[in-house]
Amino acid sequence: MRYLDLLGVICLSTLVGCARTQKATTITTEPSGAFVSVNGENLGTSPRIHEFDFKRVKVFDVRASMPGYYDARTELVRKSPAIREGVVRIVLEEDPAWTSTTTSEATNRWLSIPIDPATSEQDIWNVMVHAVTKRYPEFQTLDPSALYMATAPVSRSFRHPKDGNYVIRTTFFARRGSDARVMDAMIRSEFIEPSGVVRPHGRVFKEDADIITELQARLGTRGDQ
């Protein structure tokens, strides 16, 4: 009996020790539904229950991300209030650049826009200039004979809550397509990081996308490729 009693004490002590080092905690985000990761391991969308084993790892890096919001993170140790309370709450700040931009088929690629055969080249050019100048006040190149235009870039600055200012820059291009009844258009979009590094960006300003929509409507197409 003494042996069994001792064995029971050992087992109980082991369970208690595990309970102290492994904490099942609910990870929530605001807004809900953000993608959550812990120490680089993707857990899925919030809310999410995760067991933090502080016997194995002393510090946990919890991150949350969601389109339209800046990434957010927090570090947890065994004595963190969130661990004691059983709930980790991460608040994501809205990214104003996301609400100012959208997607477009013409982002960083040439998009072919079929032209109504009844439209003269002069009318095509007039429509192009009218649509583009509402957004871009300056041009780098204008060649009516080739139906080619390249605007000067338009930039807009945004402030990241931690990293500093970043810039989104777009430039509009249009040219005669391979077929006489086709015009090609492209919106080059670039993301300029706070460090000055420039990289392609997958979204354009809503005004840029409106140019494509207007050209498709006024030149006799609804965007069919």
MITORRO-356380 format. One record per atom (N, C-alpha, C): residue number from 1; residue in three letters; atom name; x, y, z. Coordinates in steps of 0.2 Angstrom, whole numbers, plus 5000, padded with zeros to 4 digits. Layout:
BEGIN
  num  residu  atome     u     v     w
  NUM     ALA     CA     X     Y     Z
...
This chain:
BEGIN
  num  residu  atome     u     v     w
    1     MET      N  5004  4994  5000
    1     MET     CA  5000  5000  5000
    1     MET      C  5004  5006  5000
    2     ARG      N  5010  5006  5004
    2     ARG     CA  5014  5012  5004
    2     ARG      C  5017  5013  4997
    3     TYR      N  5019  5008  4994
    3     TYR     CA  5022  5009  4987
    3     TYR      C  5016  5012  4982
    4     LEU      N  5010  5009  4983
    4     LEU     CA  5005  5012  4979
    4     LEU      C  5003  5019  4980
    5     ASP      N  5003  5021  4987
    5     ASP     CA  5002  5028  4989
    5     ASP      C  5007  5032  4986
    6     LEU      N  5014  5030  4986
    6     LEU     CA  5019  5034  4984
    6     LEU      C  5018  5035  4976
    7     LEU      N  5016  5030  4973
    7     LEU     CA  5016  5030  4966
    7     LEU      C  5010  5035  4964
    8     GLY      N  5005  5035  4968
    8     GLY     CA  4999  5040  4967
    8     GLY      C  5001  5047  4968
    9     VAL      N  5005  5048  4973
    9     VAL     CA  5008  5055  4974
    9     VAL      C  5012  5057  4968
   10     ILE      N  5017  5053  4966
   10     ILE     CA  5021  5054  4960
   10     ILE      C  5017  5056  4954
   11     CYS      N  5012  5052  4952
   11     CYS     CA  5007  5053  4947
   11     CYS      C  5004  5060  4947
   12     LEU      N  5001  5061  4953
   12     LEU     CA  4998  5067  4954
   12     LEU      C  5002  5073  4954
   13     SER      N  5008  5073  4956
   13     SER     CA  5013  5078  4956
   13     SER      C  5015  5079  4948
   14     THR      N  5015  5074  4944
   14     THR     CA  5017  5075  4937
   14     THR      C  5011  5078  4934
   15     LEU      N  5005  5077  4935
   15     LEU     CA  4999  5080  4932
   15     LEU      C  4999  5087  4934
   16     VAL      N  5000  5089  4940
   16     VAL     CA  5000  5096  4942
   16     VAL      C  5006  5100  4939
   17     GLY      N  5011  5096  4938
   17     GLY     CA  5017  5100  4935
   17     GLY      C  5015  5101  4927
   18     CYS      N  5012  5097  4924
   18     CYS     CA  5010  5098  4917
   18     CYS      C  5005  5103  4917
   19     ALA      N  5000  5103  4922
   19     ALA     CA  4995  5109  4921
   19     ALA      C  4998  5116  4922
   20     ARG      N  5004  5116  4926
   20     ARG     CA  5007  5122  4927
   20     ARG      C  5011  5125  4921
   21     THR      N  5013  5120  4917
   21     THR     CA  5017  5122  4911
   21     THR      C  5013  5122  4904
   22     GLN      N  5008  5119  4904
   22     GLN     CA  5004  5119  4898
   22     GLN      C  4997  5123  4899
   23     LYS      N  4996  5128  4896
   23     LYS     CA  4990  5132  4897
   23     LYS      C  4986  5133  4890
   24     ALA      N  4980  5130  4891
   24     ALA     CA  4975  5130  4885
   24     ALA      C  4972  5137  4885
   25     THR      N  4974  5141  4880
   25     THR     CA  4972  5148  4880
   25     THR      C  4968  5150  4874
   26     THR      N  4963  5154  4874
   26     THR     CA  4959  5156  4868
   26     THR      C  4962  5162  4865
   27     ILE      N  4964  5162  4859
   27     ILE     CA  4967  5168  4855
   27     ILE      C  4961  5171  4851
   28     THR      N  4960  5177  4853
   28     THR     CA  4955  5181  4849
   28     THR      C  4958  5187  4846
   29     THR      N  4955  5189  4841
   29     THR     CA  4957  5195  4837
   29     THR      C  4951  5200  4836
   30     GLU      N  4953  5206  4835
   30     GLU     CA  4948  5211  4833
   30     GLU      C  4951  5215  4827
   31     PRO      N  4947  5214  4821
   31     PRO     CA  4941  5210  4820
   31     PRO      C  4942  5202  4821
   32     SER      N  4937  5199  4822
   32     SER     CA  4938  5191  4822
   32     SER      C  4939  5189  4815
   33     GLY      N  4942  5183  4815
   33     GLY     CA  4943  5179  4808
   33     GLY      C  4950  5181  4805
   34     ALA      N  4954  5184  4809
   34     ALA     CA  4961  5185  4807
   34     ALA      C  4965  5178  4807
   35     PHE      N  4970  5178  4803
   35     PHE     CA  4975  5172  4803
   35     PHE      C  4980  5173  4809
   36     VAL      N  4980  5167  4812
   36     VAL     CA  4984  5167  4818
   36     VAL      C  4990  5162  4818
   37     SER      N  4996  5164  4820
   37     SER     CA  5001  5159  4820
   37     SER      C  5005  5160  4827
   38     VAL      N  5008  5155  4829
   38     VAL     CA  5012  5155  4836
   38     VAL      C  5019  5152  4834
   39     ASN      N  5024  5156  4835
   39     ASN     CA  5031  5154  4834
   39     ASN      C  5031  5151  4827
   40     GLY      N  5028  5155  4822
   40     GLY     CA  5028  5153  4815
   40     GLY      C  5024  5147  4813
   41     GLU      N  5020  5144  4817
   41     GLU     CA  5016  5139  4816
   41     GLU      C  5009  5142  4814
   42     ASN      N  5006  5141  4808
   42     ASN     CA  4999  5143  4807
   42     ASN      C  4994  5139  4810
   43     LEU      N  4990  5143  4814
   43     LEU     CA  4984  5139  4817
   43     LEU      C  4978  5140  4814
   44     GLY      N  4977  5144  4809
   44     GLY     CA  4970  5145  4806
   44     GLY      C  4968  5152  4808
   45     THR      N  4961  5153  4808
   45     THR     CA  4958  5159  4809
   45     THR      C  4955  5160  4816
   46     SER      N  4955  5166  4819
   46     SER     CA  4953  5167  4826
   46     SER      C  4945  5167  4826
   47     PRO      N  4942  5165  4832
   47     PRO     CA  4946  5163  4838
   47     PRO      C  4948  5156  4838
   48     ARG      N  4954  5155  4842
   48     ARG     CA  4957  5148  4841
   48     ARG      C  4960  5147  4848
   49     ILE      N  4959  5140  4850
   49     ILE     CA  4961  5138  4857
   49     ILE      C  4968  5135  4855
   50     HIS      N  4973  5137  4859
   50     HIS     CA  4980  5134  4858
   50     HIS      C  4983  5133  4865
   51     GLU      N  4986  5127  4866
   51     GLU     CA  4990  5125  4872
   51     GLU      C  4997  5127  4872
   52     PHE      N  4999  5132  4876
   52     PHE     CA  5005  5135  4877
   52     PHE      C  5009  5130  4882
   53     ASP      N  5014  5127  4880
   53     ASP     CA  5018  5123  4884
   53     ASP      C  5025  5127  4886
   54     PHE      N  5024  5130  4892
   54     PHE     CA  5030  5134  4894
   54     PHE      C  5036  5130  4897
   55     LYS      N  5035  5123  4898
   55     LYS     CA  5040  5119  4900
   55     LYS      C  5045  5118  4894
   56     ARG      N  5042  5118  4888
   56     ARG     CA  5046  5117  4882
   56     ARG      C  5048  5123  4879
   57     VAL      N  5044  5128  4879
   57     VAL     CA  5046  5135  4876
   57     VAL      C  5045  5140  4881
   58     LYS      N  5050  5145  4882
   58     LYS     CA  5049  5150  4887
   58     LYS      C  5045  5156  4885
   59     VAL      N  5046  5158  4879
   59     VAL     CA  5042  5164  4876
   59     VAL      C  5039  5162  4869
   60     PHE      N  5033  5164  4869
   60     PHE     CA  5029  5162  4863
   60     PHE      C  5027  5169  4859
   61     ASP      N  5029  5169  4852
   61     ASP     CA  5027  5175  4848
   61     ASP      C  5021  5173  4844
   62     VAL      N  5015  5177  4846
   62     VAL     CA  5009  5176  4843
   62     VAL      C  5007  5182  4838
   63     ARG      N  5006  5180  4832
   63     ARG     CA  5005  5185  4827
   63     ARG      C  4998  5184  4824
   64     ALA      N  4995  5190  4821
   64     ALA     CA  4989  5190  4818
   64     ALA      C  4989  5194  4812
   65     SER      N  4986  5192  4806
   65     SER     CA  4986  5195  4800
   65     SER      C  4979  5195  4797
   66     MET      N  4977  5200  4793
   66     MET     CA  4971  5200  4790
   66     MET      C  4971  5205  4784
   67     PRO      N  4968  5203  4778
   67     PRO     CA  4968  5208  4773
   67     PRO      C  4965  5215  4775
   68     GLY      N  4968  5220  4773
   68     GLY     CA  4965  5227  4775
   68     GLY      C  4967  5229  4782
   69     TYR      N  4971  5226  4785
   69     TYR     CA  4974  5228  4792
   69     TYR      C  4981  5226  4792
   70     TYR      N  4985  5230  4797
   70     TYR     CA  4992  5229  4798
   70     TYR      C  4992  5223  4802
   71     ASP      N  4998  5220  4801
   71     ASP     CA  4999  5214  4805
   71     ASP      C  5000  5216  4813
   72     ALA      N  4999  5212  4817
   72     ALA     CA  4999  5213  4824
   72     ALA      C  5002  5207  4828
   73     ARG      N  5006  5208  4833
   73     ARG     CA  5009  5203  4837
   73     ARG      C  5010  5204  4844
   74     THR      N  5011  5199  4848
   74     THR     CA  5012  5200  4855
   74     THR      C  5016  5194  4858
   75     GLU      N  5020  5195  4863
   75     GLU     CA  5024  5190  4866
   75     GLU      C  5021  5187  4872
   76     LEU      N  5021  5181  4874
   76     LEU     CA  5018  5178  4880
   76     LEU      C  5023  5174  4884
   77     VAL      N  5024  5175  4890
   77     VAL     CA  5028  5171  4895
   77     VAL      C  5023  5168  4900
   78     ARG      N  5025  5164  4904
   78     ARG     CA  5021  5160  4908
   78     ARG      C  5017  5165  4913
   79     LYS      N  5020  5170  4915
   79     LYS     CA  5017  5175  4920
   79     LYS      C  5013  5180  4916
   80     SER      N  5012  5180  4910
   80     SER     CA  5008  5185  4906
   80     SER      C  5001  5185  4909
   81     PRO      N  4998  5191  4910
   81     PRO     CA  4991  5191  4912
   81     PRO      C  4986  5188  4907
   82     ALA      N  4987  5188  4901
   82     ALA     CA  4983  5184  4896
   82     ALA      C  4983  5177  4897
   83     ILE      N  4989  5174  4899
   83     ILE     CA  4989  5167  4901
   83     ILE      C  4985  5165  4907
   84     ARG      N  4986  5170  4912
   84     ARG     CA  4982  5168  4919
   84     ARG      C  4975  5169  4917
   85     GLU      N  4973  5174  4913
   85     GLU     CA  4966  5174  4912
   85     GLU      C  4963  5169  4907
   86     GLY      N  4967  5166  4903
   86     GLY     CA  4965  5161  4898
   86     GLY      C  4963  5164  4891
   87     VAL      N  4964  5171  4890
   87     VAL     CA  4962  5174  4884
   87     VAL      C  4967  5179  4881
   88     VAL      N  4970  5177  4875
   88     VAL     CA  4974  5182  4872
   88     VAL      C  4970  5186  4867
   89     ARG      N  4970  5193  4868
   89     ARG     CA  4967  5197  4863
   89     ARG      C  4971  5201  4859
   90     ILE      N  4971  5201  4852
   90     ILE     CA  4975  5205  4848
   90     ILE      C  4971  5209  4844
   91     VAL      N  4973  5216  4844
   91     VAL     CA  4969  5221  4840
   91     VAL      C  4973  5223  4834
   92     LEU      N  4970  5222  4828
   92     LEU     CA  4973  5224  4822
   92     LEU      C  4971  5231  4820
   93     GLU      N  4975  5235  4818
   93     GLU     CA  4974  5242  4815
   93     GLU      C  4972  5242  4808
   94     GLU      N  4967  5245  4806
   94     GLU     CA  4965  5246  4799
   94     GLU      C  4970  5249  4795
   95     ASP      N  4972  5246  4789
   95     ASP     CA  4976  5249  4784
   95     ASP      C  4973  5254  4779
   96     PRO      N  4974  5260  4779
   96     PRO     CA  4970  5265  4775
   96     PRO      C  4972  5264  4768
   97     ALA      N  4978  5261  4766
   97     ALA     CA  4980  5260  4759
   97     ALA      C  4976  5255  4756
   98     TRP      N  4973  5250  4760
   98     TRP     CA  4969  5245  4758
   98     TRP      C  4962  5247  4755
   99     THR      N  4959  5252  4759
   99     THR     CA  4953  5255  4758
   99     THR      C  4953  5259  4752
  100     SER      N  4959  5262  4750
  100     SER     CA  4960  5267  4745
  100     SER      C  4962  5263  4738
  101     THR      N  4963  5257  4739
  101     THR     CA  4965  5253  4733
  101     THR      C  4960  5247  4731
  102     THR      N  4962  5244  4725
  102     THR     CA  4957  5238  4723
  102     THR      C  4962  5234  4719
  103     THR      N  4959  5229  4716
  103     THR     CA  4962  5225  4711
  103     THR      C  4960  5226  4704
  104     SER      N  4964  5225  4699
  104     SER     CA  4962  5226  4692
  104     SER      C  4966  5221  4688
  105     GLU      N  4963  5219  4683
  105     GLU     CA  4966  5215  4678
  105     GLU      C  4972  5218  4675
  106     ALA      N  4972  5225  4675
  106     ALA     CA  4978  5228  4671
  106     ALA      C  4984  5230  4676
  107     THR      N  4983  5227  4682
  107     THR     CA  4989  5229  4687
  107     THR      C  4995  5225  4685
  108     ASN      N  5000  5229  4683
  108     ASN     CA  5007  5226  4681
  108     ASN      C  5007  5221  4675
  109     ARG      N  5002  5222  4671
  109     ARG     CA  5001  5217  4665
  109     ARG      C  4997  5221  4660
  110     TRP      N  4999  5220  4654
  110     TRP     CA  4995  5223  4648
  110     TRP      C  4988  5219  4648
  111     LEU      N  4983  5223  4648
  111     LEU     CA  4976  5221  4647
  111     LEU      C  4973  5223  4640
  112     SER      N  4971  5218  4636
  112     SER     CA  4969  5220  4629
  112     SER      C  4961  5222  4630
  113     ILE      N  4960  5228  4627
  113     ILE     CA  4953  5230  4627
  113     ILE      C  4951  5231  4619
  114     PRO      N  4946  5226  4617
  114     PRO     CA  4943  5227  4611
  114     PRO      C  4940  5233  4609
  115     ILE      N  4941  5236  4603
  115     ILE     CA  4938  5242  4601
  115     ILE      C  4932  5241  4596
  116     ASP      N  4927  5245  4597
  116     ASP     CA  4921  5245  4593
  116     ASP      C  4923  5247  4586
  117     PRO      N  4922  5242  4581
  117     PRO     CA  4925  5244  4574
  117     PRO      C  4923  5251  4571
  118     ALA      N  4917  5253  4574
  118     ALA     CA  4914  5259  4571
  118     ALA      C  4918  5265  4574
  119     THR      N  4922  5264  4579
  119     THR     CA  4926  5270  4582
  119     THR      C  4932  5272  4578
  120     SER      N  4933  5278  4577
  120     SER     CA  4938  5281  4573
  120     SER      C  4944  5281  4578
  121     GLU      N  4950  5281  4575
  121     GLU     CA  4956  5282  4579
  121     GLU      C  4957  5289  4583
  122     GLN      N  4954  5294  4580
  122     GLN     CA  4954  5300  4583
  122     GLN      C  4949  5300  4589
  123     ASP      N  4943  5297  4588
  123     ASP     CA  4939  5296  4594
  123     ASP      C  4942  5291  4599
  124     ILE      N  4945  5286  4597
  124     ILE     CA  4949  5282  4602
  124     ILE      C  4954  5286  4606
  125     TRP      N  4958  5290  4603
  125     TRP     CA  4963  5294  4606
  125     TRP      C  4959  5299  4611
  126     ASN      N  4954  5302  4609
  126     ASN     CA  4950  5307  4613
  126     ASN      C  4948  5304  4619
  127     VAL      N  4945  5298  4618
  127     VAL     CA  4942  5295  4624
  127     VAL      C  4948  5293  4629
  128     MET      N  4953  5291  4626
  128     MET     CA  4959  5289  4631
  128     MET      C  4962  5295  4635
  129     VAL      N  4963  5300  4631
  129     VAL     CA  4965  5306  4635
  129     VAL      C  4960  5309  4640
  130     HIS      N  4954  5309  4638
  130     HIS     CA  4949  5311  4643
  130     HIS      C  4948  5307  4649
  131     ALA      N  4949  5300  4648
  131     ALA     CA  4948  5296  4654
  131     ALA      C  4954  5296  4658
  132     VAL      N  4960  5297  4655
  132     VAL     CA  4966  5297  4659
  132     VAL      C  4968  5303  4663
  133     THR      N  4966  5309  4659
  133     THR     CA  4968  5315  4662
  133     THR      C  4964  5317  4668
  134     LYS      N  4958  5313  4669
  134     LYS     CA  4954  5315  4675
  134     LYS      C  4958  5312  4682
  135     ARG      N  4963  5307  4680
  135     ARG     CA  4967  5304  4686
  135     ARG      C  4974  5307  4686
  136     TYR      N  4977  5307  4680
  136     TYR     CA  4984  5309  4679
  136     TYR      C  4985  5316  4676
  137     PRO      N  4987  5321  4680
  137     PRO     CA  4988  5328  4677
  137     PRO      C  4994  5328  4672
  138     GLU      N  4999  5324  4672
  138     GLU     CA  5005  5325  4668
  138     GLU      C  5006  5318  4665
  139     PHE      N  5009  5319  4659
  139     PHE     CA  5012  5314  4654
  139     PHE      C  5019  5314  4653
  140     GLN      N  5022  5308  4653
  140     GLN     CA  5029  5307  4651
  140     GLN      C  5029  5307  4643
  141     THR      N  5025  5303  4640
  141     THR     CA  5025  5302  4633
  141     THR      C  5017  5303  4630
  142     LEU      N  5016  5306  4625
  142     LEU     CA  5010  5306  4621
  142     LEU      C  5011  5306  4614
  143     ASP      N  5009  5301  4611
  143     ASP     CA  5010  5299  4604
  143     ASP      C  5003  5297  4600
  144     PRO      N  4999  5302  4598
  144     PRO     CA  4993  5301  4595
  144     PRO      C  4993  5296  4589
  145     SER      N  4999  5296  4585
  145     SER     CA  4999  5292  4579
  145     SER      C  5000  5285  4581
  146     ALA      N  5003  5283  4586
  146     ALA     CA  5004  5277  4589
  146     ALA      C  4999  5275  4594
  147     LEU      N  4994  5279  4596
  147     LEU     CA  4990  5278  4601
  147     LEU      C  4993  5276  4607
  148     TYR      N  4999  5279  4609
  148     TYR     CA  5003  5277  4614
  148     TYR      C  5003  5283  4619
  149     MET      N  5003  5281  4626
  149     MET     CA  5004  5286  4631
  149     MET      C  5007  5283  4637
  150     ALA      N  5010  5287  4641
  150     ALA     CA  5013  5285  4647
  150     ALA      C  5013  5291  4652
  151     THR      N  5009  5290  4657
  151     THR     CA  5009  5296  4662
  151     THR      C  5015  5297  4666
  152     ALA      N  5015  5302  4670
  152     ALA     CA  5020  5303  4675
  152     ALA      C  5017  5300  4681
  153     PRO      N  5021  5297  4686
  153     PRO     CA  5018  5293  4691
  153     PRO      C  5014  5297  4696
  154     VAL      N  5009  5294  4699
  154     VAL     CA  5006  5298  4705
  154     VAL      C  5007  5294  4711
  155     SER      N  5009  5297  4716
  155     SER     CA  5010  5294  4723
  155     SER      C  5006  5296  4728
  156     ARG      N  5005  5291  4733
  156     ARG     CA  5001  5293  4739
  156     ARG      C  5005  5290  4745
  157     SER      N  5006  5294  4750
  157     SER     CA  5010  5292  4756
  157     SER      C  5005  5289  4762
  158     PHE      N  5007  5284  4765
  158     PHE     CA  5003  5282  4771
  158     PHE      C  5008  5280  4777
  159     ARG      N  5005  5280  4783
  159     ARG     CA  5010  5279  4788
  159     ARG      C  5008  5273  4792
  160     HIS      N  5013  5269  4792
  160     HIS     CA  5013  5262  4796
  160     HIS      C  5014  5264  4803
  161     PRO      N  5009  5261  4808
  161     PRO     CA  5010  5263  4815
  161     PRO      C  5016  5262  4818
  162     LYS      N  5020  5257  4815
  162     LYS     CA  5027  5256  4819
  162     LYS      C  5033  5257  4814
  163     ASP      N  5032  5255  4807
  163     ASP     CA  5038  5255  4803
  163     ASP      C  5039  5262  4800
  164     GLY      N  5034  5267  4800
  164     GLY     CA  5035  5273  4797
  164     GLY      C  5031  5274  4790
  165     ASN      N  5033  5279  4787
  165     ASN     CA  5029  5281  4780
  165     ASN      C  5031  5276  4775
  166     TYR      N  5026  5274  4771
  166     TYR     CA  5027  5270  4765
  166     TYR      C  5023  5273  4759
  167     VAL      N  5024  5272  4753
  167     VAL     CA  5021  5275  4747
  167     VAL      C  5019  5270  4742
  168     ILE      N  5013  5271  4740
  168     ILE     CA  5011  5267  4734
  168     ILE      C  5011  5272  4728
  169     ARG      N  5014  5270  4722
  169     ARG     CA  5015  5274  4716
  169     ARG      C  5012  5270  4710
  170     THR      N  5008  5274  4706
  170     THR     CA  5005  5270  4700
  170     THR      C  5007  5275  4694
  171     THR      N  5007  5271  4688
  171     THR     CA  5008  5274  4682
  171     THR      C  5004  5271  4677
  172     PHE      N  5001  5275  4672
  172     PHE     CA  4996  5272  4668
  172     PHE      C  5000  5272  4661
  173     PHE      N  4999  5266  4657
  173     PHE     CA  5001  5266  4650
  173     PHE      C  4996  5263  4646
  174     ALA      N  4996  5266  4639
  174     ALA     CA  4991  5263  4634
  174     ALA      C  4995  5263  4628
  175     ARG      N  4993  5258  4623
  175     ARG     CA  4996  5258  4617
  175     ARG      C  4992  5254  4612
  176     ARG      N  4993  5255  4606
  176     ARG     CA  4989  5251  4601
  176     ARG      C  4991  5244  4601
  177     GLY      N  4986  5239  4601
  177     GLY     CA  4987  5232  4602
  177     GLY      C  4990  5229  4595
  178     SER      N  4991  5223  4595
  178     SER     CA  4993  5219  4590
  178     SER      C  4988  5219  4584
  179     ASP      N  4982  5220  4586
  179     ASP     CA  4977  5220  4581
  179     ASP      C  4974  5228  4581
  180     ALA      N  4973  5230  4575
  180     ALA     CA  4971  5237  4574
  180     ALA      C  4965  5239  4578
  181     ARG      N  4961  5234  4580
  181     ARG     CA  4954  5235  4584
  181     ARG      C  4955  5234  4591
  182     VAL      N  4961  5234  4593
  182     VAL     CA  4963  5232  4600
  182     VAL      C  4967  5237  4603
  183     MET      N  4966  5239  4609
  183     MET     CA  4970  5244  4613
  183     MET      C  4973  5240  4619
  184     ASP      N  4979  5241  4621
  184     ASP     CA  4982  5238  4627
  184     ASP      C  4983  5243  4632
  185     ALA      N  4981  5242  4639
  185     ALA     CA  4982  5246  4644
  185     ALA      C  4985  5243  4650
  186     MET      N  4989  5246  4654
  186     MET     CA  4993  5243  4660
  186     MET      C  4993  5249  4665
  187     ILE      N  4992  5247  4671
  187     ILE     CA  4994  5251  4677
  187     ILE      C  4999  5248  4681
  188     ARG      N  5005  5252  4681
  188     ARG     CA  5011  5249  4685
  188     ARG      C  5010  5252  4692
  189     SER      N  5010  5247  4696
  189     SER     CA  5009  5249  4703
  189     SER      C  5015  5247  4707
  190     GLU      N  5018  5251  4711
  190     GLU     CA  5024  5250  4715
  190     GLU      C  5023  5252  4723
  191     PHE      N  5026  5248  4727
  191     PHE     CA  5026  5249  4734
  191     PHE      C  5033  5251  4736
  192     ILE      N  5033  5257  4739
  192     ILE     CA  5040  5259  4741
  192     ILE      C  5040  5259  4749
  193     GLU      N  5044  5255  4752
  193     GLU     CA  5045  5253  4759
  193     GLU      C  5048  5259  4762
  194     PRO      N  5047  5260  4769
  194     PRO     CA  5050  5265  4773
  194     PRO      C  5057  5266  4772
  195     SER      N  5061  5260  4770
  195     SER     CA  5068  5260  4769
  195     SER      C  5070  5262  4762
  196     GLY      N  5065  5263  4758
  196     GLY     CA  5066  5266  4751
  196     GLY      C  5066  5260  4746
  197     VAL      N  5066  5254  4748
  197     VAL     CA  5065  5248  4743
  197     VAL      C  5059  5249  4739
  198     VAL      N  5059  5248  4733
  198     VAL     CA  5054  5248  4728
  198     VAL      C  5052  5241  4726
  199     ARG      N  5046  5239  4726
  199     ARG     CA  5044  5232  4724
  199     ARG      C  5037  5233  4721
  200     PRO      N  5035  5228  4716
  200     PRO     CA  5029  5228  4713
  200     PRO      C  5023  5227  4718
  201     HIS      N  5018  5230  4717
  201     HIS     CA  5012  5230  4722
  201     HIS      C  5006  5227  4718
  202     GLY      N  5002  5223  4721
  202     GLY     CA  4997  5219  4718
  202     GLY      C  4990  5223  4718
  203     ARG      N  4990  5229  4720
  203     ARG     CA  4984  5233  4720
  203     ARG      C  4985  5240  4717
  204     VAL      N  4980  5243  4715
  204     VAL     CA  4980  5250  4712
  204     VAL      C  4975  5254  4715
  205     PHE      N  4976  5261  4715
  205     PHE     CA  4971  5265  4717
  205     PHE      C  4964  5264  4714
  206     LYS      N  4959  5265  4717
  206     LYS     CA  4952  5264  4714
  206     LYS      C  4951  5269  4708
  207     GLU      N  4954  5275  4708
  207     GLU     CA  4954  5279  4702
  207     GLU      C  4957  5276  4696
  208     ASP      N  4962  5272  4697
  208     ASP     CA  4966  5269  4692
  208     ASP      C  4961  5264  4689
  209     ALA      N  4958  5260  4693
  209     ALA     CA  4954  5254  4690
  209     ALA      C  4948  5257  4687
  210     ASP      N  4946  5263  4689
  210     ASP     CA  4940  5267  4686
  210     ASP      C  4942  5269  4678
  211     ILE      N  4948  5270  4677
  211     ILE     CA  4950  5272  4670
  211     ILE      C  4949  5266  4666
  212     ILE      N  4951  5260  4668
  212     ILE     CA  4950  5254  4664
  212     ILE      C  4942  5253  4663
  213     THR      N  4938  5253  4668
  213     THR     CA  4931  5252  4667
  213     THR      C  4928  5257  4662
  214     GLU      N  4930  5264  4662
  214     GLU     CA  4928  5269  4658
  214     GLU      C  4930  5267  4651
  215     LEU      N  4936  5265  4650
  215     LEU     CA  4939  5264  4643
  215     LEU      C  4935  5258  4640
  216     GLN      N  4934  5253  4644
  216     GLN     CA  4930  5247  4642
  216     GLN      C  4923  5249  4640
  217     ALA      N  4920  5253  4644
  217     ALA     CA  4913  5255  4642
  217     ALA      C  4912  5260  4636
  218     ARG      N  4916  5265  4636
  218     ARG     CA  4916  5270  4631
  218     ARG      C  4918  5268  4624
  219     LEU      N  4923  5263  4624
  219     LEU     CA  4926  5261  4618
  219     LEU      C  4922  5254  4615
  220     GLY      N  4916  5253  4618
  220     GLY     CA  4912  5247  4615
  220     GLY      C  4913  5240  4617
  221     THR      N  4915  5239  4624
  221     THR     CA  4916  5233  4626
  221     THR      C  4914  5233  4633
  222     ARG      N  4913  5227  4636
  222     ARG     CA  4911  5226  4643
  222     ARG      C  4917  5222  4647
  223     GLY      N  4923  5222  4643
  223     GLY     CA  4928  5218  4647
  223     GLY      C  4930  5211  4644
  224     ASP      N  4926  5209  4639
  224     ASP     CA  4927  5202  4637
  224     ASP      C  4934  5202  4634
  225     GLN      N  4937  5196  4635
  225     GLN     CA  4944  5195  4632
  225     GLN      C  4944  5191  4626
